[in-house]
Amino acid sequence: MKVKSCCILIKNKTKTFFKVLVLKERSPEKLAISFAMGVYIAICPFVGLHTAMIFVFAWMFRLNTAVTFATGYAVNNIFTMGPIFLADYGVGYWLLHSIMGLQTHHINPFWVTYVNDFLYNKLSIPNACFWSFMIGGNILSIGAAVLSYPIVKFLFKRLSLDMDGRKTDEMMDIS
């Protein structure tokens, strides 16, 4: 019973959060772009720069900072970070090595040697490729952002219309 009530509480808090965002922003397009940029930042391979990217992108593109920040950290958190980075690397490795037939290990930055030594000694993983991670991460993050935009735009428009309809009904009741 406690799990069910907890899920209902989380669902209600999430709905309230999005309703407040829609009422505050009033532009489903801007909210959707902010969401899509949050998805891009969350999946992109620039480890350690995600928070700075949120604020820089929000300022440069006049995004809703709260939506971008919330999306970035909802998508990339302690539970999802490993699978996201593994998918980034897997897509890049598949593209560079399997599809294009390139061997990019020899053009890794110098510091990747230390990472490779650690991965091999502790986890028995040989020769990680920096460029596989970077290219795969950017491809996945751009793809996820592009796919999320129309879906979220539709949802925010629908929520906005629902809220406008309720406001109109409430105004008619008052009159």
C-alpha positions in Angstrom: 0.0 0.0 0.0 2.8 2.4 0.8 4.4 1.9 -2.6 1.1 2.7 -4.3 0.5 5.8 -2.3 4.1 6.9 -2.9 3.7 6.4 -6.7 0.4 8.4 -6.6 2.2 11.2 -4.7 5.1 11.3 -7.2 2.6 11.3 -10.1 0.6 14.2 -8.6 3.8 16.2 -7.8 5.0 15.7 -11.4 1.7 16.8 -12.9 1.7 19.9 -10.6 5.3 20.7 -11.6 4.4 20.6 -15.4 1.2 22.5 -14.9 3.1 25.3 -13.1 5.7 25.3 -15.9 3.0 25.6 -18.6 1.2 28.4 -16.7 4.5 30.3 -16.1 6.0 29.9 -19.6 2.9 30.0 -21.9 4.9 28.8 -24.9 4.8 25.1 -25.5 7.5 25.5 -28.3 9.9 27.1 -25.9 9.2 24.5 -23.3 9.7 21.7 -25.8 13.0 23.2 -27.0 14.2 23.6 -23.4 13.3 19.9 -22.8 15.0 18.7 -26.0 18.2 20.7 -25.1 18.1 19.1 -21.6 17.9 15.7 -23.3 20.9 16.6 -25.5 22.9 17.8 -22.5 22.1 14.7 -20.5 23.2 12.2 -23.1 26.1 14.2 -24.6 29.6 12.8 -23.8 31.0 16.0 -22.3 31.4 14.5 -18.8 31.7 17.2 -16.1 30.4 20.0 -18.2 26.7 19.2 -18.1 25.7 21.8 -15.5 27.8 24.5 -17.2 26.2 23.6 -20.5 22.7 23.9 -19.1 23.3 27.5 -18.0 25.2 28.5 -21.1 22.6 27.0 -23.5 19.7 28.5 -21.4 21.3 31.9 -21.7 22.4 31.6 -25.4 19.1 30.2 -26.7 16.8 31.9 -24.1 15.6 28.6 -22.8 13.6 27.8 -19.7 16.4 27.1 -17.3 14.3 25.1 -14.9 13.0 22.7 -17.6 16.5 22.3 -19.1 18.0 21.6 -15.7 15.2 19.3 -14.6 15.3 17.3 -17.8 19.1 17.1 -17.8 19.2 15.6 -14.3 16.1 13.5 -14.7 17.6 11.8 -17.8 21.2 11.6 -16.6 21.5 10.6 -12.9 23.3 8.1 -10.8 21.1 5.3 -12.0 21.2 6.1 -15.8 24.8 7.4 -16.2 26.4 4.0 -16.7 23.9 2.7 -19.3 24.0 6.1 -21.2 27.8 6.2 -21.4 27.9 2.5 -22.4 25.4 3.2 -25.2 27.4 6.3 -26.2 30.5 4.2 -26.6 28.7 1.3 -28.2 27.1 3.4 -30.9 30.4 5.2 -31.6 32.4 1.9 -31.7 29.8 0.3 -34.0 29.9 3.3 -36.3 33.7 3.9 -36.4 35.0 0.4 -36.2 32.3 -1.9 -37.6 30.6 0.3 -40.3 33.5 2.6 -41.4 36.3 0.2 -40.6 38.5 2.8 -38.9 41.0 2.1 -36.2 41.0 5.2 -34.0 42.8 3.9 -30.9 46.1 5.3 -32.1 44.8 8.9 -32.3 43.4 8.9 -28.7 44.5 11.8 -26.6 47.5 11.1 -24.4 45.6 11.0 -21.1 43.3 8.1 -22.4 46.4 5.9 -21.9 45.9 6.2 -18.2 42.2 5.5 -18.5 42.9 2.4 -20.6 45.5 1.2 -18.0 43.0 1.6 -15.2 40.2 -0.2 -17.2 42.5 -3.0 -18.2 44.0 -3.5 -14.7 40.8 -3.2 -12.7 38.1 -4.5 -15.2 40.1 -6.4 -17.9 38.7 -4.1 -20.6 41.3 -3.5 -23.2 41.8 -0.3 -25.3 38.8 2.0 -24.9 38.5 4.5 -27.7 38.0 8.1 -26.8 36.6 9.0 -30.3 34.1 6.2 -30.2 32.7 7.7 -27.0 32.6 11.2 -28.3 31.1 10.5 -31.7 28.6 7.9 -30.4 27.5 10.2 -27.6 26.9 13.2 -29.9 25.0 11.1 -32.4 22.8 9.6 -29.6 22.2 12.9 -27.9 21.3 14.7 -31.1 19.0 11.9 -32.1 17.3 11.7 -28.7 16.8 15.5 -28.6 15.4 15.6 -32.2 13.0 12.7 -31.3 11.9 14.1 -28.0 11.0 17.6 -29.4 7.8 16.8 -31.3 6.6 14.5 -28.6 7.1 16.9 -25.8 5.8 19.8 -27.9 2.6 17.9 -28.5 2.3 17.1 -24.8 2.9 20.7 -23.7 0.4 22.0 -26.2 -2.2 19.5 -25.0 -1.6 20.5 -21.4 -1.7 24.1 -22.3 -5.0 23.7 -24.1 -6.4 21.7 -21.2 -5.4 24.4 -18.8 -6.8 27.2 -21.1 -10.1 25.3 -21.3 -10.3 25.0 -17.5 -9.5 28.7 -17.1 -12.3 29.6 -19.5 -14.7 27.3 -17.7 -13.8 28.7 -14.4 -14.2 32.3 -15.7 -17.7 31.4 -17.0 -18.7 30.0 -13.6 -17.6 33.2 -11.9 -19.6 35.4 -14.3 
